[in-house]
Amino acid sequence: MKPRPWFQYLILVGIVGLLAYLVYFKPKQSEIQSLRAERIQIEEQVSRLQTQKRQMDKIQADLVQLNKAMAELEPLIPRKKETGEILRNVQQLAYDSQLDVVHFQSDREVAKEYYTELPIPIEIVGSYHNLGAFFERMGKFPRIFNIEDFVIRALPGQTSETTISASFTAKTYFFLDISQIKRPEKPKPVKEAKDEKF
């Protein structure tokens, strides 16, 4: 038997290699490309989720800060309406300042966007010094009061303890509950006018 030439062995190795590539390596390569594409998608999804988690963490941190700020503001502008207690406190401040309350009652509440305003018209009689002490006590009171429409008059028949009368409106505020806050209405879509032919 005659030995085969070397190039036939080379051709045979080439054919076996080609068959191995077509049968085994080509399908595996396609599978590898598919896995790479899937891996890229998963990495992009993970990246998006990490970004969203960072945003959620920031929102949660902001929410903690807002709740802390709200807790600090609660004594100044409470959520609940304590009208009777407020009136008693203001009356007590006037009494402690040795002023006589002539007129004192809460007015109608005025609803604002995030809070309610409670005006309290007050008329008092006393001395100028005691009126100053009253306003000083109101300034230190642990709740916000704004004084408006302030008018002061000298009394015609003065005594050592009553020389003036003063009238003003003390306004205080309440936060609205989230359920009470009005959401802006979505604008209705405007229908386009059809061109009419004449």
Buried (B, 14 or more C-beta within 10 A) or exposed (E): EEEEEEEEEEEEEEEEEEEEEEEEEEEEEEEEEEEEEEEEEEEEEEEEEEEEEEEEEEEEEEEEEEEEEEEEEBEBBBBEEBEEEBBEBBBEBBEEBBBBBEEBEBEEBEEEEEBBBBBBBBBBBBBEEBBEBBBEBBEEBEBEBEEEEEEEEEEEEEEEEBBBBBBBBBBBBBBBEEEEEEEEEEEEEEEEEEEEEE
